[in-house]
Structures are given as structure tokens and as C-alpha cells.
């Protein structure tokens, strides 16, 4: 929590200096430039320290499986691409908006470094806990066994139909390559433990009785 407050204070300070330069005539100086650059660099530094600190927090007990959801990766790509384009435009659009470009570039660096830290330390994963499958990415999401009415299995993807008629997919191709067979076994064990219904096609493909 302290890291979050401190990093956003640095970001706010950089933005306030940028706004001041934009609004006040003849206020662009090297002091302002270095001030914005310094606050932006401090923001990146604190954000990276926060990422490494979060990695040291206790992971889930028991077996975890590396898992990257398509949605998470798509959101990251969109955010990084957006910041890249915006910061590039601002950095080359004049002296006053240059400062906003520096701030956005620091946010871009933070996004990239945070993603790198999480990928390097396998912070995107899935695991089984009592009565639920848990997905840990940028937030924790659970699918409870009591909410599942039927399970299909096609093209290496588990399709979980929920009792509210929503569909949840678990793509085994997104599990770490060396963990996929074990993950499928664990999933089947979890599902059969809670007597969840597999379709006839799923039973045939998974060689279930």
C-alpha cells in the first residue's frame, strides 16, 4: 500500500509540473525538464520495487500451473501499444507537450517492466483449491464447482457451462508446456471429486468411464 501511494505521488508531481509549463507562458526551463524527468524516473523505480516486493509475497500453497489467459495478454498488449503511440507523439510534438511525453514514457516503461517481472517469476498461474479453480493474473478469479453444470472438452479446451448459462473456457495450450498433462489430470480429479458432469464427447476424448 505504501508503495502505491509513493509511486502515484511521484507521478502526480511530474504531471503537475507538466501542466504548469503548459499553462504558464515562458515557464519551460531545464529545471522543469529535469524535475519532470526525475519525478518520472522515481515513479518507475518505486513501481519496479513494488513489483519485486509483490513477487516475494507467498504464492498459493500446493501445486500451481503457469497460465496465461488470452484476455490478460490482449489487455497488456493494448495498454503497452497505446502508451507507446501516445508517448511517441507527445515526445516529438513540441517543447511544452514534451514533458507529458516523458510522463507517459515512464508509465510505458512501468507497464513493460511489471509484465517482465511477472512473467519471469511465473506470477500468472492457475491452481486448484477446495471447491474452486483459481486464476491468478492481475486479479484473482475463481470458478466454483457448485456453479458448474456441465464440462465439454474440444480442441484442448475445457468449456465449463455454469448454472447461470455463462460459459468459461480453460485453454490447456496456455498452461506451461511441461505442465499440461499434469494439469489435465488434476482438472479431471477435481471435477470428478465434485461429481461434475462431462459430456459424452468429453468422456470419449479424455478416456473417462
N, C-alpha and C positions, 0 to 999 in steps of 0.2 A: 504493500500500500504506500509506503514511504517513497519507494522508487517511482511509482506512478505520479505522485504529487510533484516530486522534484523535477522529473523529466518534462512534465507539462508546464511547470513554471519557467523552465529554460525556453521551451517552445513559445510560450506566451510572451516572454521578454523579447525574443527575436522578432515576433510578429508586431509587437508594439513599436519597436524601433523602425521596422519597415513601414508601418502605417504613418509614423511621424514624418519620415523622409518623404513619403508620397504626398502628404498633405501640406507640409511646410516648405515654402519656396526656398531654394538655395541651401537646403539643410543636408544635402548629400556630402559627406566628408569621409575621409579614410577612417576616421574614428568610428563613424556609424557603420561603415563597411566591416571593419574588424570586429565591432561589437556584435553585429548580427551573425557573422561567421563564427565567433567564439561561442555565443549562446546556442547556435545550431549544432556546433561540434559537441558541446556539453550535453545537449539533448540526445544526440546519437550515442555518446559514451554511456550515459545513465541507462538508456534503453537497452543497450547491449549487456550491461552489467545485470540489469533486471532479467534478461533472457537467460543468462548463465545461472543466475540465482534460482530461477524457476526450474531449471533442469535438475538442480540439486534436491528439489523437493521430492518427497517419497512418491514413487510410482505405485501403481496398483499392486497389491500382493497377488502372488500366483503368476500363472503364465500369461504373458501379453504377446500380441501378434502385431507386427508393423502393418499399418493400414492407412492408405491414402484415399480419401473419398474424392470423386471427380468434382463435386461441388466445392470442396475446400481448395483444391488446386486451381480451379477456374476462378474463384474469387481472388485468390492470391495473384494470379496472372493478370486479371483485370485491374486490380489495385496498383500493382507494380507498373503495368503499362500506362495507366492513367497518370501516375505521378511522374513517370519518365517523360511523357509527352508534355505535360504541363510545366515541369521544371525546365525542360529544354527550351520551350517557347519563352518563358519569363527570363531565363538567363541571357537570351540574345535579343531582348525587346526594348532595351534602353536602360539607362543607369538607375532610375528610380525603382522600376519593377525588378531589376536585377536582384535586389535584396529578397524579394518574395521568392525568386527562383532559388536562392541559396537555402531559404527555409524549406521549400518543397523538396529540394535535393536531399536535405538532411532526413526528411520523412521517407523519401525513397530509399536511402541507404539503410535506414532503420528497418524498413519492411524486408529488404533483401537479407540483411544480416540476421534478423529474427528468424526468417524462414530457414536460412542456412544452419543456424544453431539448432533449431527444432529437428530438421532433417538429419543432421549429423548425430544428434543424440536420441534419435528414434522416439520423438515425442508425439508422433501421430500413430496411434495404435488402437487395437480393439481387444477386449478381454471379456471373459465370462464371470459374472458374479452370481450370487444366489438370486434366481428368478429373473435375471435380465442379461442382455448383451449390452456392453457399454462401449461407446465410441469416444475416444479422447482425441480431439483435434484442437481447434481454438475455443471450443466449449465442450462440455461433457453431455452426451446424449445417450439415452437408454431406450431399449426395446424390451418391454416386459413380456415374459412368456404368457402371462394371463391375458395379454392383449392380442395374441396371435391366434388366428382361426385356421390358417392353412399355410403350408410351405410348398412352393414349387422350386424346381431346380432345372435350369436350362442355360446352356452356353456358359457353364462355370459360374452362374449367378444364382444365389438363393433369392427367391421372391417371397417375401413374407406378407400375406394378406392379413390385415388387422381386423378386429371385430367392428371397427367403425368404417370398414371398406377402404381404408387407405392402404397404400402399397409401399413397402420398404424393401430396398434392394441391398444385398451384400455381395459385392463382386469379389470372388475369391482371387481373381487375377490381380487385385490391388493389395492383396496380402503379400508380405515378403516372400520371394520365390522359394526360399528354403523352408518356409513355414506353412505353405499352403496345404499339404497333405495332412499335417497335424491339425491345422485349423479346421478343416472339413470334418475330421474325426471328432474334434472337440465340439463342433457345432451339432453334429448328429447326436452325440452323447447328451448334450444339453437339451436338445429338442425332445429326444426320447425320454429323458428323465422327467420332463414335464408333460409327457404324453401328447405332444403336438402332432397334428395330422399332416402327413406328407401326401402329396398327390400320387396317383398311380405311376405317372411318368417319372416323378422324382424318386420313388422307391426303386424303380427299374434301373435308373441311371446310377443311383447310389448303392445299388445292390442290397437293399433293405428287405427284410422279410415282411 
